[in-house]
Amino acid sequence: MNKQLSTIHSVNVRILIATLMSLLFLSVGASASGNPSPVIGDISPSQILVGNAEWTVLVSGSNFIDGCVARINGNDRLTTFLNGDEIEVYLPGSDIQTVGTLNITVTNPDGVTSNNQDVMVVNSLQSVTAITPSTTLAGNAGFDLAVSGAGFTPTCIVYLNGSRRSTRFVNEHQLIASVSNGDLAVGGLLGVTVADVATSGGRSNSVDLVVNNPVPLLSIISGTTMARSYYLLSVKGSNFNQSTVVRVNGIDQITLFQNSTLLNIDVRDIDVISKPLRISTSNPVPGGGESEVRTYSMAIPIQLEGITPSLQVAGSQGFTMELSGSNFTETSTVQFDDQPRSTVYVNSGKLLASISANDVQRVGQHAISVHMQALDGWKSNSLPFLVTKPKIINPSKFPAPSSARLPDMFSLNQNYPNPFNPTTTIQFDLPNPSIVTVKIYNALGREVATLVDHETMDKGRPEVEFNAANLASGIYFYKIVAQQLNNDDHRTLVEQFSSVKKMMLIK
């Protein structure tokens, strides 16, 4: 009996030892069939350019068996066995039509599968890691830009904000690109990318070359009367560029860039033409800043100070307008949109003019001025006379704010997003019912769009969308003129608000 138990115990021990040996053998890479598990060590290439019609990769490793099959993201692919350490895997075009990751495994005929290894399908085989220099100053002379990265070839081209630049190949890790004077004319961010034109691949990642604006310097201000109707203000200094704006009493004006030392603004639209003006110049970020503020006074022979009424509803009958100002004479003639109207001289500070029913048919802003024959034809400043729609409106395109955030002062907010392509939103604050006009101007001061045209709007914080799909990249200005209505009759203008801001369109 004891002998029989000893035999059973011996058999169990042998079975236990065999089982442990089998598990140990499998843990170090052996399959149930006794063959070691396949192992993927490397794949060449590890990156494939998206959009190729087909591709073959070399998979290196160990323990491959003739008849093994490679799988891409779980799908069998045509596999060519070379030896126990190498196989070739064919990738059809459908595998490499989109950017992403291809997961590769290899399964031997005995059913044992290898580890995972990834191949990247990329938009570009090039990458940019650094540029030298990485910053410069607007207005500097052009220079050679050293672009460092990987995957560069003799057919690679460097791009600045999407435009090709003359490129010299140094080695697979460095290119030299020519940055021109024109690239540095205005401050901003220049995206540096690389593409291999021989492969028709996409562009690499982008690294920004920061072009900082200098702080402008203001030296001389002078004014010239133009056509006896407005002032052309010349601002001289240094460090000006096409992004520089002139500020009058803290408000950005539509600025005409002449050269790096001269800027001009047209001051006919400034409501404080007869008062001392606080003038400065400003360059935007990156870098940039504002110059010192200087005071300038313009000598105006006559001044038109007010008109009553200043507002009529379209379709109204003719009426008599009263004009107040200074230095009027018996030869003074009131002009409606530069056309003379029958005028009665009362005294040097008061005139009466006949405005006909035809004058108040067209909705919009009209210019009222005084032509001074006694002053050699000099014309006064103009004041706006508004012909409005019959009632206050709040169009659905201008969202009505909640009462919790009603504004208490006029304001023109910065557009968002900025820079933009191709649409952006412009928001403004109206503390009272007002007649509103919003227009867009290019860098030359030419009007390119009207977003709001003399709309009679209620108080609130409306916003309007600007679509620049048909305009070229560059700097643009948006201007609001909001003329506050008397809360009692909605027919008299109480106050006028005007503001200009700058925005940048980048396509």
Secondary structure, 3 states (H helix, E strand, C coil): CHHHHHHHHHHHHHHHHHHHHHHHHHHCCECCCCCECCEEEEEECCEEECCCCEEEEEEEEECCCCCCEEEECCEEECEEEEECCEEEEEEEHHHHCCCEEEEEEEECCCCCECCCEEEEEECCCCEEEEEECCEEECCCCCEEEEEEEECCCCCEEEEECCEEECEEEEECCEEEEEECCHHHCCCEEEEEEEEECCCCCCCCCCEEEEEEECCCEEEEEEEEEECCCEEEEEEEEECCCCCCEEEECCEECCCEEEECCEEEEEHHHCCCCCCCEEEEEEECCCECEECCCEEECCCCCCEEEEEECCEEECCCCCEEEEEEEECCCCCEEEEECCEEECEEEEECCEEEEEECHHHHCCCEEEEEEEEEHHHCCEECCCEEEEEECCCCECCCCCCCCCHHHCCCCCEECCCECCCECCEEEEEEEECCCEEEEEEEEECCCCEEEEEEEEEEECCECCEEEEECCCCCCEEEEEEEEEEEECCCCCCCEEEEEEEEEEEEECC
